[in-house]
Amino acid sequence: MAITGTEGAILLVGRVLFGAVLAFMGLNHFQQRETMTGYAEHKGLPAPGFSVIASGVVLVAGGLSIVTGIYPVVGAVALAGFLLVAAVTMHDFWAVPEDQHQDELTQFLKNVVMAGGALIVAAVASQSWAYSVGISVF
């Protein structure tokens, strides 16, 4: 079953909003590499510099895969996995001082909700999308 017509147009707008924001977030990993590496080091991440670059690649590639429809299931599942891991490792609101609790909780919840959105995209990506390159594993 193909997603076309009004639903296809709505899906396109959602794909662009969701995927482009994630890709932009990934670009920030490259533009703010030193700052993010310091934060990752502070959080105790192994190989913090590599982790920042690798996560930037996942965000850019995954976001663009959703926007374009090129391997969207792969991109969406990779994004969901990254976002859930980042939520737990980088935004551990339960382990920070009280003055940081709300900020980390907000970032944790943001990552969880975006992971949920990515899984929803993965679920509908098995169907043919209008306005899509249409290259898929499934």
Secondary structure as GFF3:
##gff-version 3
##sequence-region A 1 138
A	DSSP	beta_strand	2	3	.	.	.	ID=ss1
A	DSSP	alpha_helix	5	31	.	.	.	ID=ss2
A	DSSP	alpha_helix	33	42	.	.	.	ID=ss3
A	DSSP	alpha_helix	48	68	.	.	.	ID=ss4
A	DSSP	alpha_helix	72	90	.	.	.	ID=ss5
A	DSSP	three_ten_helix	93	95	.	.	.	ID=ss6
A	DSSP	alpha_helix	98	124	.	.	.	ID=ss7
A	DSSP	beta_strand	128	129	.	.	.	ID=ss8
###
